[in-house]
Amino acid sequence: MLLRPEFLKNIQTSDALMQAYMTAAHVPGATLALIQGGEIVFSAAYGVRDTRGTPMTEGVLMECASLTKSLFALLAMQEVDAGKLDLDKPIMDVLQEEPWSDDPRFLTITPRHALCHATGLPNWEAKPMHMLFDPGTKYSYSGEGYFLLQHLVEQIEGKNMNELFDQRFFRPWGMESSTAYWTPAVGAAFSVGFNREGGVRKVRDARRTTGNGPEPNAAWSLYSYSRDYAQILCHLIRERGGLSQESFDRMTSPQNAATPAVDWGLGFGIPKKDPNVLWHWGDNSGFQSFAVWDKVTGDGVVVHTNCDSGRELYFPLLKDATDGAFFDDVKAFIDQAE
């Protein structure tokens, strides 16, 4: 997958191109970052962040939703490289907690299963959870599986996930705006989330500490914007995110067949039409986002929107911005994934 030079030239020249995508999709605000050869070659913010018409600027935070999973997967693979985590050893052999399910199959879930959505767990469910299938035999998207593995990584390191993200990624990689749980500073920098009709869908004013998915949460709780998130992809492209070649190859190669058109690696989707490409999407109420990168060409795109119709913006943009021939397959996958 390559970034189209003419798209880069046009987006650098005028805001009108992005505004056209936003108008067509009824998206109030967005940020965009373009990567070429492992370097950010363009980033910008467009539209508004709230009902008062305050301009969207780079540094305004949005919920990255499931884009969090890819960053957590990188953290988990660093633990593998350090010899602290075994991809194929059952989590409950090590985790010092009561099982989250009464089903004995729960005891066989491994980190690999969690990272490639092969746990057999539902996406979110109150405990005790039921099992959908024998771990390792099928694909079923599960944020719960990521949250389970997060508990193990936090136990191993004696730190919460946000502390680990800050230590490993945010500070070393210059992601000064990003964080993995809500604070008053996040609230001050946060965009309103809009619905398709332009009404307010979400205003965050507190840290989520209850329910099935409290934060920090490996499945959803990253707050960031496109340029900051693009730093993750650039470090993966340029230096494998600090991973050994073996761990990087595991992370970015198919581990589970999700659909006839999409495989899943350890933290990313992989289109069968171009197995050098890695992607993930984010979809929380009021926010939709997408990140895609090519581990061979080093090109990529990150888009964040503050609206439930963000998908209607980023797929047309991605088709125009790159020569990728797989976006219809990815869209079909996302439409039925959650």
N, C-alpha and C positions, 0 to 999 in steps of 0.2 A: 504494500500500500504506500502510495506516494502522495504528498501534499501537492496540489495543482499550483504551479507558479502563477497562473493568471488569477486564481482565487486569492492568493496571498497578496498580489499586487492590488487587486480591487479593494480588498478589505482594509489594506493599509492606506489607501487613497481617500476613502470616504466612508462615513458612517451609514450611508444610505443603503448599502447592501444588507447589513445586519438589521437595520430598521425595517426593511422589507420582509425579512423572515419573521421578525417579531410581530409586525402588523398582521401578517397572514395567519399566525398562530395565536394571536391575541395574548401575547406575553408582555407584561409590563416592564420587566427588567431582566438583564442577562449579563454574564461575563463570558469571555472567550479567550482561549490561549491556543496558539498554533506552534507546533514543534517541528523542526526540520533538522535532521542529522543529530538528534539528541540535544538540541538547544532551542530555547524559546525564542522564536523569531517575531512573534507578535502577541500582544495581549491588550485587552480593552474591556471597558464596562459600558453598558448601554441602558437607556430607559430610566426607570424610576424604582426606588426601593420601598415606597410607602404610599399611602393615599393622599399625602400632602404634595406629592410630586417631587420629593427630594431626589436629586439625581443619583442614579446608581454609580458608584465609583469602585475602583479596585481596592480591596480591603474590606468592603461590605461583606458580611458573612451570610452564607446560606446553609441549610441542612444538606450535607452531601449524601445522606441516606446510605444506600448500600455501597457507594463508592468507598465507604469505610472498610468494607470487607477486604478489598485488595491491599490496603495498607496494613491491616492486621495480618493478612496472610504473609506479607513480607516480614513482619515482626516474628511470626511463628517460624518461618524458614530460617531466620537468623538464629533462633533457638536450636533448630536442628543442626545448623553448622557448628554451633558452640557445644554440641553434644549433650544439651540439656533436655531435648525433646526428641522422642523417637516417633517418626511418622506412623509406624505400624504397631505400636504398643497401645493396647486399650487405655483410654483416658482414665477409666475408673480403677485401673491398676495403680494409679499414682494420685489421682485427685482425692483430697481428704474431705469429701462431702458425701452426704447420702445420695444415692442414685436419684435422678430426676424422673425416672420411670420405674414402674413395677415389673415391666416386661424384661425378662432375663437377657434379651437381645441387646438391651441398652448397655450392658456391661462389656459388649464387644466393639463398641464404637471407638475408632481410632482418630488421631489428628488428621490423617489423610482423608478419611471419610468426611470429617467436618469441613475441610477446606474445599473439597470438590462436590459437596452436597450429596453425599452418599450415606448419610447417617441413618436414614429412615425416620428421622424426627419430623414433626410438622414444622411449619414456618414459625408460628408462635402459639403457645398453648400453656394454660396453667398446669402446674404439677399436681399429681403425677401425669406425665405425658404418655400418649399412646405411640406405638411404633407403626409406621406405614409399611415397612418391609425389612427384610434382613439387611443389616448394614453391609455396604459394599456391593450390593446386587443391582441397584437401580439409581436413578437420579430423582431427587425431589428437593427443590429450593428450600433451605432452612436457615433462617437467621439464628434460630435456637442452637443449631450445631456450632455456629461461630461463637455464640455466647458461652457455650459449654467449654470450648477450647480456650477462650479468654480466661475463664476461671483457673484453668490449669497453668497457663503461662504466668498469670499473676501470682499464683502460689509458688511457682518455680523461682520467680524473680523477687518476690516479696514487695512488689510495687504494683500500683494500679495501672491500667492500660494507658491512661493519659500521661502519667509520669514516664512510662516507657516510650510512648510516641514522642514526647518532648525531648527525652534524652537521645533517642536514636535518629529522629527525623526532623522535628520542627526546628530545633536550634541549629543542628549541624547543616541543615539544608536551606536555611534562610526562610523558613515558613513561619514568619513571626506572627501572622494573623491567625493561624490555625490552632484549634484545640479540639479535644474529644469529649468535653462536657460543658454544659451551660454555666456561665458565670455572669455577674452584672456587666462585665466588660463585653462579653458576647452579646448580651441584650442591647448594649449601646451601639454595637456595630452590626446588628442583625437586620436583615431585610424582612419585611412583611411577606408572608406567603399568600398568593392570590388564587382564586378559583378561576374556572374558564370564563365566567361572566364578568370578571374584573372586580369581584367582591373580595373582601378579606377572608382568607381561609385559615390563616394561622398567625398569631403573634406570640412569640415566646417570651415569658417573663419569669421563668423558674427552671431549675434543674429537675429533670425527671428522675425520681428516686423510687417510684412505686410501679406496680404493674409487672407484666412479663419481661419487659426489656428496659430496665433502668440504665442510666448512663454513669460512667462511660460504658459504651457498648460496642463491641467489635462488629456488630451487624449494621449499625446505623448512625452513631452519634458524633461523627466528625463534622465540625463546622469549618468551612473554608470557602475558597472561591477559585476561579479557574487558574490564575497564574500560580498561586500557591500549590494547588494540586498538581499542576503540570511539572513542578519540581520533582515530584515522586517519579513520574514517568521518565523524566530526563535522567535521573540517577539510575533507574533500571536499565535504560538504554546504554548509558555511558559506562557504568561500572557494576551492572547487575544488582544494583541496590545494596552492594556490599556482600552479596552472596558468593559462595563458591560456584564454580561452573556447574558442578553436579546439582546443587540445590536450585540454581537458576533454571537449568534444563528441566528439572522436575516441575518447578513452578509453572513454566511456560509451555509445557507439552500436555497433550490430552491425558487425563486421568479417569474421566467418566464421560460416557456418551449421554448428553442431555436430550438431544433430538437428532433426527437424521441429518440436520444441517449444522448443529452446534455441539461441540465438545466442551468439557470443562476442565481447566487446569487446576492449580492450587491457588485460587483467588481471582481468576479471570476466566471469562468465556473465550472460546477459540472457534472462529468460523471454519468449517471444513473446506470452504473454497479458498482460504488463505491461512494456513496454520502458522504463519509467522506473525499473525495479528492477535493482539490481546485486547479485550474490552470489558467494560462493566458499566452498568447504569445505576442511577439512584432515583428513587421515587418515594418520597414522603409527602404527606398532605401539604400542598402549597409549593412544593419544590420538585423539580425534575432535572436530572443531570446525566451527562454521559462522558466517558473517557475512553479513548482508543489509541493504541500505539503499535508500531511495527518494530519488532526486535531486530530486524535485518536492515531496513532502510533508515530506521531512527526517526521516522516521521510520526506525528500524532496530533490529536485534537482533544481539547477539553472544553465542555460547555456546561454552564450552570444557569438555571432559570428559576425565577421566583413564582412559578405558576404551574397549575395542574395540566396545562396544555403544552408544557415544555417539549414533550416528545414530538409534537407537531412542528416545532421549530428545528430541533437538532437533527432529525433524520434528513429533511431536505438540505440543510446546511452541510451535513457530512457527505452527502452524495455529490454536492457541488465542490466541496473543499478537497476531496480526495478522489483517487481512481479506484477505491474499494468497490468490489462487485458483490459484496456479501450483506449489505445493509438491509435489504428486504428480508433476508433470512434472520438477521438479528432482530429486526422489528417484529417479525412473526413470533419469535421466541419470547420477547419481552411481553407481547400482548397477552400471552397465556401463562407467563411464568409465576406470577404472584396471586 
